[in-house]
Amino acid sequence: MNVTELVKISIILLLVATGVALVSRRLRVPYVTGLVLAGLPITELLSYRIGLDPALVLNLFLPILIFEAGINTDVSRLRSTFKPIALLALPGAVISSGIIAVVLKLGLGLAWIPALLVGVILANTDTVSMIAVFKEIPVPSRLSTIVEGETLFNDAAALVSFNLISQVYSTGSITLLEGIQQLLFISLGGCVVGLVLGYLSIPVFARLDDPLSSLLLTVAIALGTFQVGQFLGVSGAVAVVVAGLIFGNLGLSRNTSASSRITLLSFWEYASFTVNTFIFLLIGLEINLATFWKTLPAVLLAVLAYQAGRILTVYPLLATVRWFDRPIPLRWQHLLFLGNIKGSLSMALALSLPIGLPGRDVLIALVFGSVLVSLVGQGLSLPWLVKRLKLSKFSATQQQVEELQAQLMTGKAAQDELDSLLKTGVLPKSVYEEMRSAYQVRVAGAEKSLRDLYNRRVDNSDSKNNDLSKLDAIRRRLLLAEKGVLSEALRKRILSEEIVQVRIQSIDEQLLQLDDD
């Protein structure tokens, strides 16, 4: 396929995506589900066969998606929900993969290696559809953080597991100890690569005054970190996750102008949206309906297998969270189970199955069919499910709190920008003082109103009123900050362990009493 034909096909796909966006909004169908359905008949209209290239997905699309998720993830939010995320993304993924493998081995007679590979592929979750629904229907921020965090780490865990099992297949055998050593090397090595490159990028980014040059740096970090990890034999996906978290939480917060931050974050949002658009269109192009109908019984068994794996991990694992963290409401668990949608990484891994693997074509068809059923069946029902579970508690009081928060945050940000303009000589002091006083009036009014609402919440702390959960979220961040300082003081031997443990226990008790945000 030459460049001219590639450009023509790209234009056709972009026009199709635009039409899907218009139709899906009118019919209230999830955008990604609409893309897959639209991609199914397009293949017949094109003169050349195009499809999902696993090398393109793993080396270009995946780093972009992971890095965008990383720079937009608040570490303080991630830390407050890390325990349920870790349960789902690590032991949850392993248990689910094992359950799927057992069902497929018994039901379809697969050998262990193919069954385990398909188990890892189908245990991976893609929450693009869920996040899109969350943008339209407000849900508690803790729930959305769990969903986003699970996907962030689940993608990396799936790649590590898939590569490890593929290595077992290629080498013939591997001992348990060797497997654990290899797993630790790949995972921890990826963390080290991400830490090094993430921290090295921060001083370079701080010296770049041009927003466009900053964009080029972030693209180089995202794609380069993945390639360096792969070259060193460690997990590139883990490396990109760590680098994205470091850059998003440290690089963007250090003397970065508001315009530069907006430009950078807007670029990555657009890049992620564009990549997802092409991926889900290509998924539709890749699926052959004739093959799908032939393998439908096996596909339905695979769907039952990954749903069984999900139900036997979500509910038991999250039931244990109450022993060491705030419990996860049952309605949230229902959504985490039923929102178990498959996507691009599952198909890319299926196409990456070893060439000599017995029954490789059947396994690919099995995964493709499962992804199609997942995206259409679960994707179409997801908005109805979120509304049915009544997860949103967006009351009038909460709306008032958020409006005041927005007023306070914008006023503070404008004051910071005015201070910067004064220091650089852009604004004369008389104009600066006049404009700053106007913002100060707005800030003072918002602060007073929020203080009154917060005091009312404290006075009624024994009631079951959940209207001010946003203020509980702020209080939770403050308590986590206190806990972090105490842990650091203990590490540096500034405070004794006895004093620190008593205070941390008190903070943990206060955290458990706060409403879910």
Disulfide bonds with the S-S distance in Angstrom:
none
